Amino acid sequence: MNVPADIRAAGVKLPRRSRFYWALADGLVLAKRNLIQIPRVPELLVFATIQPVMFVLLFRYVFGGAIDVSGTSYVNFLMAGIFIQTIAFGAMTTGVGLAEDLQKGLVDRFRSLPMSRSAVLTGRTVADLVRNAFVVVVMLAVGLLVGFRPEAGVAGWTAAIGLMLLFSFAFSWIGATIGLLLRSVEAVQQAGFIWLFPLTFASSAFVQTDGMPGPLRAFANHQPITQVIDAVRGLLLDQPVGSAGWLALVWCVGILLVFVPLSVSLYRRVAAR
């Protein structure tokens, strides 16, 4: 990070830090800035919570009686899908927030500050990670109220929570890429539904994939959301996870390896204009 000229002129000696340190420190400052906005605009968090609650009630009491799953009750089967769908939809908040900052000119202000360029993206994704974690806790409480009974021990809960947080962080970087490409709040919102709906509904979120037609079943079984859902479901219900565990990790790490540098590159281009 560049030291401001007035501090250099005053002869203040600052400890030498690596670029990674300053990028992380600046990112945490901006994450705090984004989180402070939530109490000021609580409607954003309320509406982000209402939609998954509606999905829980709809599939639990309307569709649940007509859907047969093996090995557990439908509500136990459902909740892992609700958790991951909620996180995936919440990832679009990253793109919407970045597009809004671009439209309001905040990115131009950040560019004039002596801060790491990646901090804007890191701050946004970390803040959305915290927000997604809160929404998942709310969904867990709703699930328990409607009959969800997880059987995981401490290790299972720890692994499931860690995987969900990693998935949330990875998908937020996809949202950041879309936000930087489109740079319009309305366009980002529409684009999010276009690619997220097929991934979430053509998965094991709400039904077992065995009854799907061949090509659709092949797609559903090999896409990232199904792998993450199957892993989280197995961990929470204390059932064998199988290959879904390491495949979910591979997908999340692969997404980060692709979209983190892509987002940073796009942000540098946008900030340079």
N, C-alpha and C positions, 0 to 999 in steps of 0.2 A: 504494500500500500504506500502511496506517495505521502510524505509528511508535509503538511501545510506550510506555506512560506513564512507565516508569522511565527510559527513554532520554531522553525529553523533559525529565524532572525533573532529570537529571544534566547537562543543557545540552549534550549531545553533538550536534554539527552534522553532519548527514548530507547528502551531495550530493543535489541535486534531480534526480529521475529521472521519466521519464514513466510513465504507467500501463502502457504496453506493455512497458517495460523490466522493471518489477516483476513483471508477469504472466509474462514469459519467464523471469526469474530464479527465481521461485517454482516455475514449472513444471519447470525443470531440476533443482531440488532434489528435488522429488517423483519425477521420473524416476529420479534416482540412488537414491532410497529403494526404488523398485520393482525396479530392476535388482539391487540388493544382495540382494534376496530370492531370486534365481535360484540362486546358489551354496548358499544355505541349504536350498533345496528343489529340488534338481536333477532330481527326478522329473518336475516340470512340463515342463522343457525336453526331457527324454528322451522322454516320451510324445508331446510335440508333434512330435518328429522321427520317431518310429517309424511313425506313420500314413502320412505321405507316402512314406517308404521302401517301405512295403508296397505302395502304389499304383504306384510305379515298377516294382518287381519283378513285380507282378501283370500290369500292362499290357505290360511289356516281354517277359515270357517265357510268359504264359498267353494273353492276348488278342491280343498284337501280331502273331502269325503269321496271324491271321484277319482283320486289319484292313489294308486297302490304302489307301495315301495316295500322292498324285502329287507328284513333284518332289524328294523326299528320302526317307531311310529313316524307318521308323516311330519309332525312338527319338529321332531329331532332331525329328520332329513332336511327340512326346509331351512333351518336357521343358518347353517353354514353358507348356503346360497344367498340368503338375505344379507349376511355380513359382507360378503365379497361384492355383491351387486351394489350395496350402499357405498363401499369404498371406491368401486370403479366409477360410479356416477359422481361421487365427491371429487374425484381427480379432475373433472372438468372445471371445478372451481379455480384451479390453478390457471388454466388457460383464460377463463373469463376475467380473473383478477389482473393478469398481465395485459390483456387487451384493454381493460379499463384504464390501467396505469398509462398505457401508450396513448390512449385517446385524450386523457387529461393532461398529458405533458409531464407526468411525474418522472418518466424515464429520462427526459432531458435534464431535469433537476439532479437526478442521481448521477448523471454523466459528469456533471460539473463538480461533484464531490470527490475528495481523495479516498476512494473506496474500491474494493475489488469488483470487477465487472460481473463476476459470477455470483456476487452476494445477493443481487436482486432475485435471481432464480432460486438460490439456496434458501433465502428467507421466505419466499413464497411457498416453496415445496415443504419446508419444515413446518410452517404455520398450518398448512393444510393437512399435514400429517397429524398434528395435535388435534385439529378440528375433527378429522375422520375418526381418531381414537375416541373422542368424546361421543360422537354419534353412534359408534359401535357399542359403547357401554350402554347407551340408551336403548339400543336394539336388543341387547342382551337382557335388560330388565323387562322389556316388553315380551320377549320370548319366554322368559321364566313365568310371566303372568299368564301366558296362553298355553302353558304346558311343556315348554322345552326343559328337558332334564339331561344336561351333559353329565358324563361319567368320568371325565378326564381327571387325572391327578395333577399334582403341581407341575411335573415335567410336561404333561400333555398341554396344560394351559399355557405354560411358558413358551413352548414351541409354537402353538397355534397363534398366540398373540404376536410373537416375533415374526411369523410368516405373514400375518395380516398387515403388520406395520411395514414390512419390506415391500409387500405388494402395493400398499398405498403409496409409498415413496416412489416406487418404480412408475406406477401409472400417472402420478402427478407430473413426472417429467414428459410423458406423452402429452398430457394436457398443456404443459408449458410450450412444447414444440408447436402444437396446433395454434395456441394463442399468439405466438410470435409469427407464424406463417400468415394467419388471417387478419390479425390485429383489429378485429371488429367483434364487439361483445355479442351481437346478434348472430353473426356468422359462426363464432365459436360454439355458441349454444346449440345451433342447428347441427353443426358438424359432429358434436359430441353424441347426439342421439343417433346419427347415421351409422357410426361404427360401433357404438357401445351396445345398442339393442341386439344386433345379431350375435355378438359375443356372449352377452348375458343370457339370452333366452335360448340360443342354440348351444346349451351347455348342460351340465348336471345340476344346475342351481335349483330347479323346480321339479324335474322329473329325472328318472334314471334313463340313461342314453340307450339302453338295450332295445327299447321299443321304437327308436327312430329309424327312418329309412337308411339304407346302406351308406350313401355318400354323406348325408347329414350326420349320421352317427360317427363316421370316420373324422369329419371336421370337428364335431363336438368333443370327441375323445382326445384329440391332439392339440387343442387350442389352450392357451395359458389359463383362462379363467376356470375351465373344468379341472385342470391339474391342481390349482390352488384350492378350489372348493373341495375336491376329494381329499386333499391332504388335511385341510382344516376340519372337515367333517370327521375323518378318521381319528384325528387327535382329540377332538372334543368328546366324541362318543367312545373313546378308548377302544377303537377297532384298528385292525391292521391298515397301515397307510400304503404299503407296497411301494411301487415306483413313483406314485404321485408326489411323494415328499421331495425327492431329489429333482424330479422334473419341474416341480413348482419353483424350486430354488434356481434351477438353470434358467427358466423363463424370466424370473425377476432380475437376476444378475445380467442376463443378456439384454433385457430392455434397458437397464441402466447403462450398460456399456455402449449402447447405440444412441440413446436419446439424451443422455447428459451432455456429451460433447456436441451433439447436433444442436441442442438448445442453446448452449453457450456460444456456438458459432453464429447461430441466427441472431442472438441478442447482440453480439458484437457488431454485426452488420446493421441492425436496427439502430443501435446507439451511435454508430458512426455517421448516420445520415444527418 
